[in-house]
C-alpha cells in the first residue's frame, strides 16, 4: 500500500479523519489505512465506524492490526504505547 493512503490520527475531531477517508476513497484509492497510537486509538475507531455506518455504507473493514511500540521517555527509559491500524476498502 502506498504511503499516500495512510491517515495518521491525532488530536483532531473524528469528522476530520472521516472527511479525509472519504476523500481518499472517492478519488480512486482501493483502500485507506487509519493509524493511531495511545489515546488517539478511540478517535481512529470512531472515524472508521462513522465512515462505514453513516457515509460509505459500501466500505468494509479489510484489516485491523494492533501492536505495542516502545518509545523513549524524557528520562531516557522506554514506555510501551499501544498502536492500531485499521484498513478500510470499498466492497465490490
Protein Blocks (a to p, Z undefined) as FASTA:
>chain_A
ZZklpccddfbcfklmmmmmmmmmmnopabdcdddehjllmmmmmmmmmmmmmmmmmbcc
fbdcddddddddfkopacddddddddddddZZ
